[in-house]
Amino acid sequence: MSTTIDMPESNVGKAKAVVVGPQRPGGWKKGVAIMDFILRLGAIAAALGAAATMGMSDQTLPFFTQFFQFEASYDSFTAFQFFVITMAIVAGYLVLSLPFSIVAIIRPHAAGPRLFLIILDTVFLTLATASGASAAAIVYLAHNGNQDSNWLAICNQFGDFCAQTSGAVVSAFVAVVVLVLLIIISALALGKR
């Protein structure tokens, strides 16, 4: 918003001065919205990486002959199946939340899209944490075993499988941390009106 004021001068004629009104406060909210968008892209990469790495984890060991083999695969464990499905769902949600994040960039003072995102981010944070924790428990048993229940550590034989599943769990918890950051910055942006 600008206003022009005519100011006569003695020798020159007319000059115009422009008076600029105060800017709308809260320009930092646009920066927060841009950071939200960038963090969402990082969370998408982490969640997709976790789902893809776990979904591709597979190792076969021959035992005595080629006809008798041991196989370790993600679909041998229901916790890993749950992990792949839920991390793919979390990644899908994050992709679908990008337009709302863009709306928050264009209209940084709009509270509706931010409130919608903070509620759904909390729901999908819970889902990602549950799937990461269940997979972490199985990865722990694969690495260390459990003498009380006669579970033997299989990572001595299936090293590649254990490395892939461990990497997928780490990637899932990176996505969880990014979702926590998204919730915190969205709450701060909503709280400072």
Salt bridges, closest charged atoms under 4 A:
ASP36 OD1 - ARG40 NE 2.93
ASP121 OD2 - ARG40 NH2 2.73
